[in-house]
Amino acid sequence: MTPADLRAHALDHLAQYLAAFPEERDALEALAAQLADDPADVFARANMRGHVTTSGIVYDAAADRVLMIHHKVLDRWLQPGGHHEGQDRLEVSAAREIREETGVDCVEPWPDPSGRSRPFDIETHAIRANPAKGEGDHWHHDFIYLFRADLTQALAPQWEEVKGVRWMPRADFAALPSARFARMSEKLLALTPVRAPADLAPSS
């Protein structure tokens, strides 16, 4: 995809997302404005107004667990993801980040009733300046996609970037100290209601 195609792609996915979650429009105002009027490349890491990142929530519905990485620099549990690279579609970029950071490569997009691949969540958050990298304060506009995978797949952590990888129970995911995880947990719950203990017991 060309830079212009990528921007149109991001605008389309943002529009789809806001149609589903109009209550989040104000929180994503900075992203919408930058996609609309920034003449610079909004996917370039050098753009210090802000730039697009991608990540993925990988869910095993049968086990009711979410694939998470322990970020080496931030020292906390996050969904796998990173800066957008190349000219890939956003959901393809997210799947690549999952594969690179966790080793889990058999992921499928979660089926959406619309038949399209809209984001599961979008999070705009501030990043502090990092003089060592020559970076000023800026925004990360994270397009988060939902995938399904089997937790029996072997894990191969990218140790240069992460301190660990685990399939986290959804209750633990919801309890992580960030409003975005509570928000995403509610969205997961709407898609896959919690089953009764008997439903989780192994069959005889």
PyMOL commands that place a pseudoatom at each C-alpha (Angstrom):
pseudoatom trace, name=CA, resn=MET, resi=1, chain=A, elem=C, hetatm=0, pos=[0.000, 0.000, 0.000]
pseudoatom trace, name=CA, resn=THR, resi=2, chain=A, elem=C, hetatm=0, pos=[1.190, 3.524, -0.733]
pseudoatom trace, name=CA, resn=PRO, resi=3, chain=A, elem=C, hetatm=0, pos=[1.347, 6.085, 2.109]
pseudoatom trace, name=CA, resn=ALA, resi=4, chain=A, elem=C, hetatm=0, pos=[-1.864, 7.630, 0.762]
pseudoatom trace, name=CA, resn=ASP, resi=5, chain=A, elem=C, hetatm=0, pos=[-3.537, 4.208, 0.672]
pseudoatom trace, name=CA, resn=LEU, resi=6, chain=A, elem=C, hetatm=0, pos=[-2.414, 3.517, 4.235]
pseudoatom trace, name=CA, resn=ARG, resi=7, chain=A, elem=C, hetatm=0, pos=[-3.833, 6.795, 5.476]
pseudoatom trace, name=CA, resn=ALA, resi=8, chain=A, elem=C, hetatm=0, pos=[-7.150, 6.079, 3.739]
pseudoatom trace, name=CA, resn=HIS, resi=9, chain=A, elem=C, hetatm=0, pos=[-7.088, 2.579, 5.242]
pseudoatom trace, name=CA, resn=ALA, resi=10, chain=A, elem=C, hetatm=0, pos=[-6.545, 4.004, 8.746]
pseudoatom trace, name=CA, resn=LEU, resi=11, chain=A, elem=C, hetatm=0, pos=[-9.303, 6.579, 8.246]
pseudoatom trace, name=CA, resn=ASP, resi=12, chain=A, elem=C, hetatm=0, pos=[-11.671, 3.819, 7.117]
pseudoatom trace, name=CA, resn=HIS, resi=13, chain=A, elem=C, hetatm=0, pos=[-10.881, 1.655, 10.151]
pseudoatom trace, name=CA, resn=LEU, resi=14, chain=A, elem=C, hetatm=0, pos=[-11.255, 4.635, 12.469]
pseudoatom trace, name=CA, resn=ALA, resi=15, chain=A, elem=C, hetatm=0, pos=[-14.656, 5.417, 10.927]
pseudoatom trace, name=CA, resn=GLN, resi=16, chain=A, elem=C, hetatm=0, pos=[-15.774, 1.796, 11.336]
pseudoatom trace, name=CA, resn=TYR, resi=17, chain=A, elem=C, hetatm=0, pos=[-14.622, 1.820, 14.936]
pseudoatom trace, name=CA, resn=LEU, resi=18, chain=A, elem=C, hetatm=0, pos=[-16.361, 5.081, 15.832]
pseudoatom trace, name=CA, resn=ALA, resi=19, chain=A, elem=C, hetatm=0, pos=[-19.564, 3.841, 14.207]
pseudoatom trace, name=CA, resn=ALA, resi=20, chain=A, elem=C, hetatm=0, pos=[-19.470, 0.926, 16.654]
pseudoatom trace, name=CA, resn=PHE, resi=21, chain=A, elem=C, hetatm=0, pos=[-18.226, 2.935, 19.658]
pseudoatom trace, name=CA, resn=PRO, resi=22, chain=A, elem=C, hetatm=0, pos=[-19.366, 6.556, 19.216]
pseudoatom trace, name=CA, resn=GLU, resi=23, chain=A, elem=C, hetatm=0, pos=[-18.817, 7.234, 22.914]
pseudoatom trace, name=CA, resn=GLU, resi=24, chain=A, elem=C, hetatm=0, pos=[-15.044, 7.079, 22.291]
pseudoatom trace, name=CA, resn=ARG, resi=25, chain=A, elem=C, hetatm=0, pos=[-15.030, 9.864, 19.690]
pseudoatom trace, name=CA, resn=ASP, resi=26, chain=A, elem=C, hetatm=0, pos=[-13.706, 12.551, 22.068]
pseudoatom trace, name=CA, resn=ALA, resi=27, chain=A, elem=C, hetatm=0, pos=[-10.863, 10.309, 23.284]
pseudoatom trace, name=CA, resn=LEU, resi=28, chain=A, elem=C, hetatm=0, pos=[-9.732, 9.796, 19.681]
pseudoatom trace, name=CA, resn=GLU, resi=29, chain=A, elem=C, hetatm=0, pos=[-9.969, 13.422, 18.578]
pseudoatom trace, name=CA, resn=ALA, resi=30, chain=A, elem=C, hetatm=0, pos=[-6.171, 13.813, 18.325]
pseudoatom trace, name=CA, resn=LEU, resi=31, chain=A, elem=C, hetatm=0, pos=[-5.931, 10.774, 16.040]
pseudoatom trace, name=CA, resn=ALA, resi=32, chain=A, elem=C, hetatm=0, pos=[-8.807, 11.898, 13.831]
pseudoatom trace, name=CA, resn=ALA, resi=33, chain=A, elem=C, hetatm=0, pos=[-7.329, 15.388, 13.496]
pseudoatom trace, name=CA, resn=GLN, resi=34, chain=A, elem=C, hetatm=0, pos=[-3.859, 14.109, 12.642]
pseudoatom trace, name=CA, resn=LEU, resi=35, chain=A, elem=C, hetatm=0, pos=[-5.122, 11.675, 10.025]
pseudoatom trace, name=CA, resn=ALA, resi=36, chain=A, elem=C, hetatm=0, pos=[-7.143, 14.490, 8.483]
pseudoatom trace, name=CA, resn=ASP, resi=37, chain=A, elem=C, hetatm=0, pos=[-4.629, 17.334, 8.390]
pseudoatom trace, name=CA, resn=ASP, resi=38, chain=A, elem=C, hetatm=0, pos=[-1.038, 16.215, 9.067]
pseudoatom trace, name=CA, resn=PRO, resi=39, chain=A, elem=C, hetatm=0, pos=[0.961, 16.524, 5.818]
pseudoatom trace, name=CA, resn=ALA, resi=40, chain=A, elem=C, hetatm=0, pos=[3.726, 14.346, 7.280]
pseudoatom trace, name=CA, resn=ASP, resi=41, chain=A, elem=C, hetatm=0, pos=[3.700, 10.538, 7.316]
pseudoatom trace, name=CA, resn=VAL, resi=42, chain=A, elem=C, hetatm=0, pos=[1.512, 9.496, 10.272]
pseudoatom trace, name=CA, resn=PHE, resi=43, chain=A, elem=C, hetatm=0, pos=[3.046, 6.007, 10.172]
pseudoatom trace, name=CA, resn=ALA, resi=44, chain=A, elem=C, hetatm=0, pos=[6.645, 7.217, 10.481]
pseudoatom trace, name=CA, resn=ARG, resi=45, chain=A, elem=C, hetatm=0, pos=[8.270, 6.813, 13.863]
pseudoatom trace, name=CA, resn=ALA, resi=46, chain=A, elem=C, hetatm=0, pos=[10.050, 10.140, 13.293]
pseudoatom trace, name=CA, resn=ASN, resi=47, chain=A, elem=C, hetatm=0, pos=[6.731, 12.018, 13.288]
pseudoatom trace, name=CA, resn=MET, resi=48, chain=A, elem=C, hetatm=0, pos=[6.806, 13.730, 16.679]
pseudoatom trace, name=CA, resn=ARG, resi=49, chain=A, elem=C, hetatm=0, pos=[3.253, 14.974, 16.489]
pseudoatom trace, name=CA, resn=GLY, resi=50, chain=A, elem=C, hetatm=0, pos=[2.314, 11.319, 16.767]
pseudoatom trace, name=CA, resn=HIS, resi=51, chain=A, elem=C, hetatm=0, pos=[2.316, 8.095, 14.793]
pseudoatom trace, name=CA, resn=VAL, resi=52, chain=A, elem=C, hetatm=0, pos=[0.316, 4.921, 14.312]
pseudoatom trace, name=CA, resn=THR, resi=53, chain=A, elem=C, hetatm=0, pos=[1.224, 1.707, 16.115]
pseudoatom trace, name=CA, resn=THR, resi=54, chain=A, elem=C, hetatm=0, pos=[-0.479, -1.688, 15.926]
pseudoatom trace, name=CA, resn=SER, resi=55, chain=A, elem=C, hetatm=0, pos=[-1.073, -4.452, 18.438]
pseudoatom trace, name=CA, resn=GLY, resi=56, chain=A, elem=C, hetatm=0, pos=[-3.242, -7.501, 18.944]
pseudoatom trace, name=CA, resn=ILE, resi=57, chain=A, elem=C, hetatm=0, pos=[-5.419, -9.096, 21.561]
pseudoatom trace, name=CA, resn=VAL, resi=58, chain=A, elem=C, hetatm=0, pos=[-5.014, -12.840, 21.013]
pseudoatom trace, name=CA, resn=TYR, resi=59, chain=A, elem=C, hetatm=0, pos=[-7.761, -14.827, 22.714]
pseudoatom trace, name=CA, resn=ASP, resi=60, chain=A, elem=C, hetatm=0, pos=[-8.281, -18.551, 23.248]
pseudoatom trace, name=CA, resn=ALA, resi=61, chain=A, elem=C, hetatm=0, pos=[-12.011, -18.704, 23.948]
pseudoatom trace, name=CA, resn=ALA, resi=62, chain=A, elem=C, hetatm=0, pos=[-11.952, -22.369, 25.004]
pseudoatom trace, name=CA, resn=ALA, resi=63, chain=A, elem=C, hetatm=0, pos=[-9.401, -21.659, 27.737]
pseudoatom trace, name=CA, resn=ASP, resi=64, chain=A, elem=C, hetatm=0, pos=[-10.648, -18.100, 28.397]
pseudoatom trace, name=CA, resn=ARG, resi=65, chain=A, elem=C, hetatm=0, pos=[-7.112, -16.702, 28.251]
pseudoatom trace, name=CA, resn=VAL, resi=66, chain=A, elem=C, hetatm=0, pos=[-5.396, -13.745, 26.584]
pseudoatom trace, name=CA, resn=LEU, resi=67, chain=A, elem=C, hetatm=0, pos=[-1.835, -13.801, 25.199]
pseudoatom trace, name=CA, resn=MET, resi=68, chain=A, elem=C, hetatm=0, pos=[0.294, -11.124, 26.889]
pseudoatom trace, name=CA, resn=ILE, resi=69, chain=A, elem=C, hetatm=0, pos=[3.925, -10.020, 26.932]
pseudoatom trace, name=CA, resn=HIS, resi=70, chain=A, elem=C, hetatm=0, pos=[5.922, -8.559, 29.810]
pseudoatom trace, name=CA, resn=HIS, resi=71, chain=A, elem=C, hetatm=0, pos=[7.508, -5.493, 28.218]
pseudoatom trace, name=CA, resn=LYS, resi=72, chain=A, elem=C, hetatm=0, pos=[11.226, -5.265, 28.987]
pseudoatom trace, name=CA, resn=VAL, resi=73, chain=A, elem=C, hetatm=0, pos=[11.515, -1.460, 29.060]
pseudoatom trace, name=CA, resn=LEU, resi=74, chain=A, elem=C, hetatm=0, pos=[8.148, -0.581, 30.602]
pseudoatom trace, name=CA, resn=ASP, resi=75, chain=A, elem=C, hetatm=0, pos=[8.282, -3.554, 33.003]
pseudoatom trace, name=CA, resn=ARG, resi=76, chain=A, elem=C, hetatm=0, pos=[4.584, -4.334, 32.776]
pseudoatom trace, name=CA, resn=TRP, resi=77, chain=A, elem=C, hetatm=0, pos=[2.192, -6.673, 31.032]
pseudoatom trace, name=CA, resn=LEU, resi=78, chain=A, elem=C, hetatm=0, pos=[0.882, -5.508, 27.662]
pseudoatom trace, name=CA, resn=GLN, resi=79, chain=A, elem=C, hetatm=0, pos=[-0.643, -6.987, 24.542]
pseudoatom trace, name=CA, resn=PRO, resi=80, chain=A, elem=C, hetatm=0, pos=[2.005, -7.724, 21.860]
pseudoatom trace, name=CA, resn=GLY, resi=81, chain=A, elem=C, hetatm=0, pos=[2.514, -4.899, 19.384]
pseudoatom trace, name=CA, resn=GLY, resi=82, chain=A, elem=C, hetatm=0, pos=[4.801, -2.182, 18.131]
pseudoatom trace, name=CA, resn=HIS, resi=83, chain=A, elem=C, hetatm=0, pos=[5.462, 0.457, 15.510]
pseudoatom trace, name=CA, resn=HIS, resi=84, chain=A, elem=C, hetatm=0, pos=[3.948, 0.023, 12.075]
pseudoatom trace, name=CA, resn=GLU, resi=85, chain=A, elem=C, hetatm=0, pos=[6.586, -1.015, 9.556]
pseudoatom trace, name=CA, resn=GLY, resi=86, chain=A, elem=C, hetatm=0, pos=[6.494, -1.236, 5.785]
pseudoatom trace, name=CA, resn=GLN, resi=87, chain=A, elem=C, hetatm=0, pos=[3.295, -0.858, 3.801]
pseudoatom trace, name=CA, resn=ASP, resi=88, chain=A, elem=C, hetatm=0, pos=[1.157, -3.611, 5.336]
pseudoatom trace, name=CA, resn=ARG, resi=89, chain=A, elem=C, hetatm=0, pos=[-2.483, -3.250, 6.274]
pseudoatom trace, name=CA, resn=LEU, resi=90, chain=A, elem=C, hetatm=0, pos=[-2.902, -2.465, 9.953]
pseudoatom trace, name=CA, resn=GLU, resi=91, chain=A, elem=C, hetatm=0, pos=[-4.260, -5.876, 10.944]
pseudoatom trace, name=CA, resn=VAL, resi=92, chain=A, elem=C, hetatm=0, pos=[-1.400, -7.587, 9.070]
pseudoatom trace, name=CA, resn=SER, resi=93, chain=A, elem=C, hetatm=0, pos=[1.099, -5.412, 10.941]
pseudoatom trace, name=CA, resn=ALA, resi=94, chain=A, elem=C, hetatm=0, pos=[-0.514, -6.409, 14.250]
pseudoatom trace, name=CA, resn=ALA, resi=95, chain=A, elem=C, hetatm=0, pos=[-0.310, -10.125, 13.394]
pseudoatom trace, name=CA, resn=ARG, resi=96, chain=A, elem=C, hetatm=0, pos=[3.364, -9.735, 12.494]
pseudoatom trace, name=CA, resn=GLU, resi=97, chain=A, elem=C, hetatm=0, pos=[4.108, -8.068, 15.835]
pseudoatom trace, name=CA, resn=ILE, resi=98, chain=A, elem=C, hetatm=0, pos=[2.371, -10.929, 17.638]
pseudoatom trace, name=CA, resn=ARG, resi=99, chain=A, elem=C, hetatm=0, pos=[4.463, -13.488, 15.781]
pseudoatom trace, name=CA, resn=GLU, resi=100, chain=A, elem=C, hetatm=0, pos=[7.734, -11.618, 16.361]
pseudoatom trace, name=CA, resn=GLU, resi=101, chain=A, elem=C, hetatm=0, pos=[7.235, -11.013, 20.084]
pseudoatom trace, name=CA, resn=THR, resi=102, chain=A, elem=C, hetatm=0, pos=[5.595, -14.298, 21.120]
pseudoatom trace, name=CA, resn=GLY, resi=103, chain=A, elem=C, hetatm=0, pos=[6.334, -16.891, 18.439]
pseudoatom trace, name=CA, resn=VAL, resi=104, chain=A, elem=C, hetatm=0, pos=[2.598, -17.550, 18.016]
pseudoatom trace, name=CA, resn=ASP, resi=105, chain=A, elem=C, hetatm=0, pos=[2.026, -17.471, 14.273]
pseudoatom trace, name=CA, resn=CYS, resi=106, chain=A, elem=C, hetatm=0, pos=[-1.247, -19.337, 13.809]
pseudoatom trace, name=CA, resn=VAL, resi=107, chain=A, elem=C, hetatm=0, pos=[-3.605, -16.485, 14.582]
pseudoatom trace, name=CA, resn=GLU, resi=108, chain=A, elem=C, hetatm=0, pos=[-6.881, -15.804, 12.819]
pseudoatom trace, name=CA, resn=PRO, resi=109, chain=A, elem=C, hetatm=0, pos=[-8.812, -12.534, 12.819]
pseudoatom trace, name=CA, resn=TRP, resi=110, chain=A, elem=C, hetatm=0, pos=[-11.805, -12.754, 15.120]
pseudoatom trace, name=CA, resn=PRO, resi=111, chain=A, elem=C, hetatm=0, pos=[-14.886, -13.004, 12.902]
pseudoatom trace, name=CA, resn=ASP, resi=112, chain=A, elem=C, hetatm=0, pos=[-16.765, -9.699, 12.801]
pseudoatom trace, name=CA, resn=PRO, resi=113, chain=A, elem=C, hetatm=0, pos=[-20.501, -9.659, 12.035]
pseudoatom trace, name=CA, resn=SER, resi=114, chain=A, elem=C, hetatm=0, pos=[-19.836, -6.993, 9.410]
pseudoatom trace, name=CA, resn=GLY, resi=115, chain=A, elem=C, hetatm=0, pos=[-17.472, -9.303, 7.556]
pseudoatom trace, name=CA, resn=ARG, resi=116, chain=A, elem=C, hetatm=0, pos=[-14.805, -6.597, 7.725]
pseudoatom trace, name=CA, resn=SER, resi=117, chain=A, elem=C, hetatm=0, pos=[-11.629, -6.355, 9.775]
pseudoatom trace, name=CA, resn=ARG, resi=118, chain=A, elem=C, hetatm=0, pos=[-12.365, -3.377, 11.989]
pseudoatom trace, name=CA, resn=PRO, resi=119, chain=A, elem=C, hetatm=0, pos=[-10.257, -2.613, 15.074]
pseudoatom trace, name=CA, resn=PHE, resi=120, chain=A, elem=C, hetatm=0, pos=[-11.212, -4.219, 18.372]
pseudoatom trace, name=CA, resn=ASP, resi=121, chain=A, elem=C, hetatm=0, pos=[-9.981, -1.125, 20.193]
pseudoatom trace, name=CA, resn=ILE, resi=122, chain=A, elem=C, hetatm=0, pos=[-8.097, 2.094, 19.462]
pseudoatom trace, name=CA, resn=GLU, resi=123, chain=A, elem=C, hetatm=0, pos=[-6.005, 3.764, 22.143]
pseudoatom trace, name=CA, resn=THR, resi=124, chain=A, elem=C, hetatm=0, pos=[-4.314, 7.160, 21.878]
pseudoatom trace, name=CA, resn=HIS, resi=125, chain=A, elem=C, hetatm=0, pos=[-1.811, 7.773, 24.659]
pseudoatom trace, name=CA, resn=ALA, resi=126, chain=A, elem=C, hetatm=0, pos=[1.003, 10.213, 25.348]
pseudoatom trace, name=CA, resn=ILE, resi=127, chain=A, elem=C, hetatm=0, pos=[4.653, 9.148, 25.115]
pseudoatom trace, name=CA, resn=ARG, resi=128, chain=A, elem=C, hetatm=0, pos=[7.227, 11.107, 27.070]
pseudoatom trace, name=CA, resn=ALA, resi=129, chain=A, elem=C, hetatm=0, pos=[10.313, 12.550, 25.431]
pseudoatom trace, name=CA, resn=ASN, resi=130, chain=A, elem=C, hetatm=0, pos=[13.338, 10.273, 25.192]
pseudoatom trace, name=CA, resn=PRO, resi=131, chain=A, elem=C, hetatm=0, pos=[16.436, 12.430, 24.532]
pseudoatom trace, name=CA, resn=ALA, resi=132, chain=A, elem=C, hetatm=0, pos=[18.616, 9.326, 24.209]
pseudoatom trace, name=CA, resn=LYS, resi=133, chain=A, elem=C, hetatm=0, pos=[16.617, 8.394, 21.108]
pseudoatom trace, name=CA, resn=GLY, resi=134, chain=A, elem=C, hetatm=0, pos=[16.243, 11.965, 19.912]
pseudoatom trace, name=CA, resn=GLU, resi=135, chain=A, elem=C, hetatm=0, pos=[12.492, 11.796, 20.503]
pseudoatom trace, name=CA, resn=GLY, resi=136, chain=A, elem=C, hetatm=0, pos=[10.264, 14.524, 21.901]
pseudoatom trace, name=CA, resn=ASP, resi=137, chain=A, elem=C, hetatm=0, pos=[6.868, 14.190, 23.542]
pseudoatom trace, name=CA, resn=HIS, resi=138, chain=A, elem=C, hetatm=0, pos=[4.405, 12.644, 21.097]
pseudoatom trace, name=CA, resn=TRP, resi=139, chain=A, elem=C, hetatm=0, pos=[1.323, 10.484, 20.737]
pseudoatom trace, name=CA, resn=HIS, resi=140, chain=A, elem=C, hetatm=0, pos=[0.992, 6.791, 19.974]
pseudoatom trace, name=CA, resn=HIS, resi=141, chain=A, elem=C, hetatm=0, pos=[-2.205, 5.985, 18.107]
pseudoatom trace, name=CA, resn=ASP, resi=142, chain=A, elem=C, hetatm=0, pos=[-2.555, 2.235, 18.690]
pseudoatom trace, name=CA, resn=PHE, resi=143, chain=A, elem=C, hetatm=0, pos=[-4.889, 0.273, 16.411]
pseudoatom trace, name=CA, resn=ILE, resi=144, chain=A, elem=C, hetatm=0, pos=[-5.662, -2.951, 18.293]
pseudoatom trace, name=CA, resn=TYR, resi=145, chain=A, elem=C, hetatm=0, pos=[-7.059, -6.006, 16.501]
pseudoatom trace, name=CA, resn=LEU, resi=146, chain=A, elem=C, hetatm=0, pos=[-8.664, -9.128, 17.933]
pseudoatom trace, name=CA, resn=PHE, resi=147, chain=A, elem=C, hetatm=0, pos=[-7.349, -12.540, 16.935]
pseudoatom trace, name=CA, resn=ARG, resi=148, chain=A, elem=C, hetatm=0, pos=[-8.053, -16.084, 18.013]
pseudoatom trace, name=CA, resn=ALA, resi=149, chain=A, elem=C, hetatm=0, pos=[-5.431, -18.766, 18.555]
pseudoatom trace, name=CA, resn=ASP, resi=150, chain=A, elem=C, hetatm=0, pos=[-4.900, -22.044, 20.371]
pseudoatom trace, name=CA, resn=LEU, resi=151, chain=A, elem=C, hetatm=0, pos=[-2.811, -21.782, 23.535]
pseudoatom trace, name=CA, resn=THR, resi=152, chain=A, elem=C, hetatm=0, pos=[-1.184, -25.142, 22.800]
pseudoatom trace, name=CA, resn=GLN, resi=153, chain=A, elem=C, hetatm=0, pos=[1.073, -23.394, 20.285]
pseudoatom trace, name=CA, resn=ALA, resi=154, chain=A, elem=C, hetatm=0, pos=[4.692, -23.180, 21.375]
pseudoatom trace, name=CA, resn=LEU, resi=155, chain=A, elem=C, hetatm=0, pos=[5.836, -19.819, 22.710]
pseudoatom trace, name=CA, resn=ALA, resi=156, chain=A, elem=C, hetatm=0, pos=[9.103, -18.289, 21.491]
pseudoatom trace, name=CA, resn=PRO, resi=157, chain=A, elem=C, hetatm=0, pos=[9.565, -14.937, 23.259]
pseudoatom trace, name=CA, resn=GLN, resi=158, chain=A, elem=C, hetatm=0, pos=[11.602, -12.217, 21.571]
pseudoatom trace, name=CA, resn=TRP, resi=159, chain=A, elem=C, hetatm=0, pos=[13.939, -11.792, 24.531]
pseudoatom trace, name=CA, resn=GLU, resi=160, chain=A, elem=C, hetatm=0, pos=[15.464, -8.604, 23.125]
pseudoatom trace, name=CA, resn=GLU, resi=161, chain=A, elem=C, hetatm=0, pos=[12.072, -6.916, 23.600]
pseudoatom trace, name=CA, resn=VAL, resi=162, chain=A, elem=C, hetatm=0, pos=[10.200, -8.863, 26.282]
pseudoatom trace, name=CA, resn=LYS, resi=163, chain=A, elem=C, hetatm=0, pos=[10.812, -10.362, 29.714]
pseudoatom trace, name=CA, resn=GLY, resi=164, chain=A, elem=C, hetatm=0, pos=[8.158, -13.020, 29.356]
pseudoatom trace, name=CA, resn=VAL, resi=165, chain=A, elem=C, hetatm=0, pos=[5.071, -14.274, 27.527]
pseudoatom trace, name=CA, resn=ARG, resi=166, chain=A, elem=C, hetatm=0, pos=[2.034, -15.917, 29.078]
pseudoatom trace, name=CA, resn=TRP, resi=167, chain=A, elem=C, hetatm=0, pos=[-1.553, -16.863, 28.417]
pseudoatom trace, name=CA, resn=MET, resi=168, chain=A, elem=C, hetatm=0, pos=[-3.253, -14.752, 31.062]
pseudoatom trace, name=CA, resn=PRO, resi=169, chain=A, elem=C, hetatm=0, pos=[-6.674, -15.670, 32.499]
pseudoatom trace, name=CA, resn=ARG, resi=170, chain=A, elem=C, hetatm=0, pos=[-9.220, -13.109, 31.405]
pseudoatom trace, name=CA, resn=ALA, resi=171, chain=A, elem=C, hetatm=0, pos=[-9.949, -12.145, 35.034]
pseudoatom trace, name=CA, resn=ASP, resi=172, chain=A, elem=C, hetatm=0, pos=[-6.265, -11.238, 35.490]
pseudoatom trace, name=CA, resn=PHE, resi=173, chain=A, elem=C, hetatm=0, pos=[-6.309, -9.322, 32.204]
pseudoatom trace, name=CA, resn=ALA, resi=174, chain=A, elem=C, hetatm=0, pos=[-9.312, -7.288, 33.363]
pseudoatom trace, name=CA, resn=ALA, resi=175, chain=A, elem=C, hetatm=0, pos=[-7.579, -6.515, 36.671]
pseudoatom trace, name=CA, resn=LEU, resi=176, chain=A, elem=C, hetatm=0, pos=[-4.429, -5.009, 35.106]
pseudoatom trace, name=CA, resn=PRO, resi=177, chain=A, elem=C, hetatm=0, pos=[-3.836, -1.426, 36.330]
pseudoatom trace, name=CA, resn=SER, resi=178, chain=A, elem=C, hetatm=0, pos=[-4.977, 0.451, 33.242]
pseudoatom trace, name=CA, resn=ALA, resi=179, chain=A, elem=C, hetatm=0, pos=[-8.394, 1.659, 32.149]
pseudoatom trace, name=CA, resn=ARG, resi=180, chain=A, elem=C, hetatm=0, pos=[-7.819, 0.327, 28.639]
pseudoatom trace, name=CA, resn=PHE, resi=181, chain=A, elem=C, hetatm=0, pos=[-7.616, -3.286, 29.842]
pseudoatom trace, name=CA, resn=ALA, resi=182, chain=A, elem=C, hetatm=0, pos=[-10.885, -2.910, 31.736]
pseudoatom trace, name=CA, resn=ARG, resi=183, chain=A, elem=C, hetatm=0, pos=[-12.432, -1.434, 28.574]
pseudoatom trace, name=CA, resn=MET, resi=184, chain=A, elem=C, hetatm=0, pos=[-11.126, -4.219, 26.352]
pseudoatom trace, name=CA, resn=SER, resi=185, chain=A, elem=C, hetatm=0, pos=[-12.191, -6.858, 28.871]
pseudoatom trace, name=CA, resn=GLU, resi=186, chain=A, elem=C, hetatm=0, pos=[-15.749, -5.527, 28.663]
pseudoatom trace, name=CA, resn=LYS, resi=187, chain=A, elem=C, hetatm=0, pos=[-15.586, -5.794, 24.883]
pseudoatom trace, name=CA, resn=LEU, resi=188, chain=A, elem=C, hetatm=0, pos=[-14.315, -9.368, 25.137]
pseudoatom trace, name=CA, resn=LEU, resi=189, chain=A, elem=C, hetatm=0, pos=[-17.116, -10.171, 27.555]
pseudoatom trace, name=CA, resn=ALA, resi=190, chain=A, elem=C, hetatm=0, pos=[-19.676, -8.866, 25.068]
pseudoatom trace, name=CA, resn=LEU, resi=191, chain=A, elem=C, hetatm=0, pos=[-18.273, -11.200, 22.404]
pseudoatom trace, name=CA, resn=THR, resi=192, chain=A, elem=C, hetatm=0, pos=[-17.684, -14.248, 24.580]
pseudoatom trace, name=CA, resn=PRO, resi=193, chain=A, elem=C, hetatm=0, pos=[-19.706, -14.291, 27.825]
pseudoatom trace, name=CA, resn=VAL, resi=194, chain=A, elem=C, hetatm=0, pos=[-18.056, -15.956, 30.813]
pseudoatom trace, name=CA, resn=ARG, resi=195, chain=A, elem=C, hetatm=0, pos=[-19.095, -19.565, 31.035]
pseudoatom trace, name=CA, resn=ALA, resi=196, chain=A, elem=C, hetatm=0, pos=[-20.249, -21.356, 34.158]
pseudoatom trace, name=CA, resn=PRO, resi=197, chain=A, elem=C, hetatm=0, pos=[-17.630, -23.477, 35.988]
pseudoatom trace, name=CA, resn=ALA, resi=198, chain=A, elem=C, hetatm=0, pos=[-19.290, -26.648, 34.684]
pseudoatom trace, name=CA, resn=ASP, resi=199, chain=A, elem=C, hetatm=0, pos=[-18.688, -25.453, 31.126]
pseudoatom trace, name=CA, resn=LEU, resi=200, chain=A, elem=C, hetatm=0, pos=[-14.974, -25.102, 31.846]
pseudoatom trace, name=CA, resn=ALA, resi=201, chain=A, elem=C, hetatm=0, pos=[-14.591, -28.552, 33.393]
pseudoatom trace, name=CA, resn=PRO, resi=202, chain=A, elem=C, hetatm=0, pos=[-12.899, -31.213, 31.247]
pseudoatom trace, name=CA, resn=SER, resi=203, chain=A, elem=C, hetatm=0, pos=[-15.274, -33.669, 29.638]
pseudoatom trace, name=CA, resn=SER, resi=204, chain=A, elem=C, hetatm=0, pos=[-15.315, -37.170, 31.087]
for i in range(1, 204): cmd.bond("trace and resi %d" % i, "trace and resi %d" % (i + 1))
show_as sticks, trace
zoom trace
